[in-house]
Amino acid sequence: MSTEGSNKAVVAALLANTGIAITKFIAFLLTGFSSMLAESIHSLADSGNQVLLLVGGKRSQREATEEHPFGFGRERYIYAFVVSIVLFSVGGLFALYEAYHKFHELQGGHGDSLDSKWRFIPLVVLAIAIVLESLSFRTAIVEGNKVRGAHSWWSFIQRAKSPELPVILLEDFAALIGLVAAFLAVSLSLLTGNAYFDVAGTGFIGVLLIVVAVVLAIEVKSLLVGEAATRESIDRMRGAIESTTGVTQIIHMKTLHIAPEELLLAAKIGIEADASGSDIAGIIDAAERAIRAAEPMAAQIYLEPDVFMAGHVPEARPATPSAPSH
């Protein structure tokens, strides 16, 4: 997935959410609808999240150091995980608290905003917000379609190694559902004169954001722990190694994404027992060239030559030394 396409979707979402957050908060100040406050905080959290994604993308481009020899590409995963925490706490938990607070205000005979002269303003604001959020969501869909291939959207979110587009897709989807829920809640409150619909809408938004945040956290956690290359990528690299002259077979091979667009490949390859040192060096060099031609994301390649012996049982690993006691 190209970083350019991901950034384009992030910037589009940032611009839309910033404008939406301001208009929603003004509508809340004019009317006091709790669903408008929940939605304004939701948009504010989303705007902050998009800034985090851009910062993570920028920091991930730093050069490798002695302490971090594989670079900083995984920082994009760290910032995406922080996004899920912000969405859960600032967005979801705040909305649930606001629903609880508004409910008790109504129970005490306070907090009824249905008589405000600005009471229809939220509907206008929400309608505009739905249009703006739809445009942002459309941008994310267009960029996602460029890279998801034949996979379903859910499969794409689960399989994606670059976190930005899945984050934006989930956030924009949740935002659209939340906006529709807020529009219905305010409309029903105005039509029936029952402000508890506003409370219900606010609570629904809170639950929705928490569910999306949990799904996002689970998917990003997998990337943080470390995911292998996709099956298609593994097949390309395996084919490149096996087609190299002098390689008898792949004894074992492991891959790891050290960044969304960078792969580490470690493999033990079988060679003929009578191969000379120069022959082995030539075989490894040829295999590396073939791998990089087949899979440009293979940034770090480590090939260990060996002579395959059927039935060979490797020696047990030495026990890990215990930590010194204090």
C-alpha positions in Angstrom: 0.0 0.0 0.0 1.5 3.3 -1.0 2.3 5.8 1.7 1.1 8.6 -0.7 -2.3 7.1 -1.0 -2.6 6.5 2.8 -1.6 10.2 3.5 -4.1 11.5 1.0 -6.9 9.7 2.8 -5.6 10.9 6.2 -5.4 14.5 5.1 -8.9 14.4 3.6 -10.3 13.0 6.8 -8.4 15.6 8.9 -9.8 18.5 6.9 -13.3 17.1 7.0 -13.3 16.3 10.7 -11.8 19.6 11.8 -14.6 21.5 10.1 -17.2 19.1 11.3 -16.0 19.3 14.9 -16.3 23.1 15.0 -19.8 23.3 13.5 -21.0 20.5 15.8 -19.7 22.2 18.9 -21.3 25.5 17.9 -24.6 23.7 17.4 -24.2 22.1 20.9 -23.6 25.6 22.5 -26.7 26.9 20.8 -29.0 24.0 21.6 -27.6 21.9 24.4 -28.3 18.6 22.6 -26.0 16.0 24.2 -25.7 14.0 21.0 -24.2 17.1 19.4 -21.6 17.3 22.1 -20.8 13.6 21.8 -20.5 14.0 18.0 -18.3 17.1 18.4 -15.9 15.3 20.8 -16.0 12.3 18.4 -14.9 14.5 15.5 -12.3 16.3 17.7 -10.9 12.9 18.6 -10.8 11.8 15.0 -9.0 15.0 14.0 -6.4 14.3 16.7 -6.1 10.8 15.5 -5.4 11.9 11.9 -2.6 14.2 13.2 -1.2 11.2 15.1 -1.1 9.1 11.9 0.7 11.8 10.0 3.2 12.2 12.9 3.8 8.5 13.0 4.3 8.4 9.2 6.9 11.2 9.4 8.8 9.7 12.3 8.9 6.3 10.7 11.0 7.7 7.8 14.0 8.3 10.1 17.3 6.6 9.2 18.3 3.4 11.0 20.6 3.8 13.9 22.9 1.5 15.8 20.3 1.1 18.5 17.5 0.6 15.9 19.3 -1.2 13.0 16.1 -2.0 11.2 14.8 1.6 11.2 11.7 3.1 12.7 9.0 1.9 10.3 7.1 0.2 13.1 6.4 3.6 14.7 3.4 3.7 12.3 1.9 0.8 14.2 2.6 2.4 17.5 0.8 5.6 16.6 -2.1 3.6 15.0 -2.5 1.8 18.3 -2.5 5.1 20.2 -5.4 6.1 17.9 -7.4 3.2 19.1 -6.9 4.2 22.7 -7.9 7.8 22.0 -11.0 6.7 20.1 -11.9 4.4 23.0 -11.3 6.9 25.8 -11.9 10.4 24.4 -14.6 9.4 22.0 -16.5 6.3 23.3 -16.2 6.7 27.1 -16.9 10.5 27.0 -20.1 9.8 24.9 -21.3 7.3 27.5 -20.6 9.7 30.3 -22.5 12.5 28.5 -25.5 10.1 28.0 -25.4 9.3 31.7 -25.1 12.9 32.7 -27.9 14.1 30.4 -30.2 11.3 31.6 -29.8 12.4 35.2 -30.4 16.0 34.2 -33.6 15.0 32.6 -34.6 13.0 35.6 -34.1 16.1 37.8 -36.2 18.2 35.4 -33.2 20.0 33.8 -31.3 19.9 30.5 -34.3 19.9 28.2 -33.2 21.8 25.1 -36.3 21.2 22.9 -37.6 24.8 23.4 -34.5 26.6 22.2 -35.0 28.9 19.2 -32.0 27.2 17.6 -33.3 23.7 18.1 -33.4 22.9 14.3 -29.8 24.0 13.8 -28.3 20.6 14.7 -30.3 19.0 11.9 -28.7 21.3 9.4 -25.2 20.8 10.9 -25.6 17.1 10.9 -26.8 17.0 7.3 -23.8 19.0 6.2 -21.5 16.8 8.3 -22.9 13.7 6.7 -22.1 15.1 3.2 -18.5 16.1 4.3 -17.9 12.7 6.0 -19.2 10.9 3.0 -16.7 12.7 0.8 -13.9 11.7 3.2 -15.1 8.1 3.3 -15.2 8.1 -0.5 -11.6 9.2 -0.7 -10.6 6.3 1.7 -12.6 3.9 -0.4 -11.0 5.0 -3.7 -7.5 4.7 -2.2 -8.4 1.3 -0.7 -9.7 0.0 -4.0 -6.3 0.6 -5.5 -4.6 -1.9 -3.2 -7.2 -4.4 -1.9 -7.5 -6.4 -5.1 -10.2 -9.1 -4.9 -10.4 -9.1 -1.1 -13.5 -8.0 0.7 -13.3 -4.9 2.8 -13.2 -6.8 6.0 -10.5 -9.1 4.7 -8.5 -6.0 3.5 -8.7 -4.5 7.0 -7.5 -7.7 8.5 -4.7 -8.3 6.0 -3.4 -4.8 5.5 0.2 -4.2 6.6 -0.1 -0.4 6.4 -2.3 0.9 9.3 -3.4 4.3 7.9 -6.1 3.3 5.4 -7.8 0.7 7.7 -7.9 3.2 10.5 -9.4 5.9 8.3 -11.9 3.4 6.8 -13.1 2.3 10.3 -13.2 5.8 11.7 -15.1 7.2 8.7 -17.5 4.3 8.8 -18.2 4.8 12.5 -18.5 8.6 12.0 -21.2 8.1 9.3 -23.1 5.7 11.4 -22.8 8.0 14.4 -24.0 11.0 12.4 -27.1 9.2 11.1 -27.8 8.1 14.7 -27.4 11.6 16.0 -29.7 12.9 13.2 -32.4 10.4 14.0 -32.0 11.1 17.8 -32.4 14.8 17.4 -35.2 14.5 14.9 -37.2 12.1 17.2 -36.6 14.4 20.1 -38.0 17.4 18.2 -40.9 15.5 16.7 -42.0 13.8 20.0 -40.9 16.3 22.5 -39.1 13.5 24.3 -35.4 14.4 25.0 -34.7 10.8 26.0 -34.2 10.0 22.4 -31.3 12.4 22.5 -29.9 10.5 25.4 -30.3 7.2 23.6 -28.5 8.5 20.5 -25.6 9.7 22.6 -25.3 6.3 24.3 -25.4 4.6 21.0 -22.6 6.7 19.6 -20.5 5.9 22.7 -21.0 2.1 22.3 -20.3 2.4 18.5 -17.0 4.1 19.1 -15.9 1.7 21.8 -16.7 -1.3 19.5 -14.7 0.3 16.6 -11.8 1.1 18.9 -11.6 -2.5 20.2 -11.6 -3.9 16.6 -9.0 -1.4 15.6 -6.8 -2.2 18.7 -7.0 -6.0 18.0 -5.9 -5.5 14.3 -3.1 -3.1 15.1 -1.9 -5.3 18.0 -1.3 -8.1 15.5 0.9 -5.8 13.5 2.8 -4.6 16.6 3.5 -8.2 17.7 4.9 -8.9 14.2 3.1 -10.3 11.1 4.6 -12.4 8.3 4.4 -11.3 4.7 1.2 -12.1 2.8 0.8 -15.5 1.2 1.3 -14.0 -2.3 4.5 -12.3 -1.3 5.8 -15.5 0.4 5.1 -17.5 -2.7 6.9 -15.0 -4.9 10.0 -15.1 -2.7 9.9 -18.8 -2.4 9.7 -19.2 -6.1 12.6 -16.8 -6.6 14.8 -18.9 -4.2 13.8 -22.3 -5.6 14.5 -21.1 -9.2 18.1 -20.0 -8.4 20.7 -22.2 -9.9 22.5 -24.2 -7.2 19.7 -24.1 -4.6 18.4 -27.7 -4.1 15.6 -26.7 -1.8 14.4 -24.4 0.9 14.9 -26.0 4.3 12.9 -23.4 6.2 12.0 -19.7 5.6 10.6 -17.0 7.8 9.4 -13.5 7.1 8.5 -10.5 9.2 7.2 -7.0 8.4 9.7 -4.6 10.0 7.7 -1.7 8.4 4.5 -1.6 6.4 6.5 -1.5 3.1 9.6 -3.4 4.3 10.2 -7.1 4.8 12.8 -9.1 6.6 13.5 -12.6 5.1 15.5 -15.3 6.8 15.9 -18.7 5.1 18.1 -21.8 5.3 18.7 -23.0 1.8 20.0 -26.4 0.7 23.0 -26.6 -1.6 25.1 -29.4 -3.0 27.6 -30.9 -0.5 30.6 -30.5 -2.8 29.9 -26.8 -3.5 33.0 -24.6 -3.0 33.1 -21.4 -1.0 33.0 -19.2 -4.1 30.1 -21.3 -5.5 28.1 -20.8 -2.3 28.8 -17.0 -2.3 27.6 -16.8 -5.9 24.5 -18.9 -5.2 23.5 -16.6 -2.3 24.1 -13.4 -4.3 22.0 -14.8 -7.2 19.2 -15.8 -4.8 19.2 -12.3 -3.2 18.9 -10.6 -6.6 16.1 -12.9 -7.6 14.2 -12.3 -4.3 14.5 -8.5 -4.6 13.3 -8.7 -8.2 10.3 -10.8 -7.2 9.5 -8.8 -4.1 10.8 -5.2 -3.9 9.7 -5.0 -0.2 12.4 -7.5 0.8 14.7 -4.9 2.5 16.6 -7.3 4.8 17.6 -10.7 3.5 19.5 -13.3 5.4 20.3 -16.6 3.7 22.1 -19.5 5.4 23.5 -22.2 3.2 23.3 -25.8 4.4 23.3 -29.4 3.2 19.9 -30.9 3.6 19.8 -34.3 5.4 16.5 -36.1 5.6 15.6 -37.0 9.2 18.1 -34.7 10.7 17.1 -33.6 14.2 18.7 -30.3 15.3 20.3 -30.0 18.7 18.2 -28.6 21.5 18.7 -24.9 22.2 20.7 -24.1 25.3 18.7 -23.0 28.3 18.2 -19.3 28.6 20.3 -17.9 31.4 18.3 -16.7 34.4 18.3 -13.0 35.2 20.8 -12.0 37.9 19.2 -11.7 41.3 19.3 -8.4 43.2 
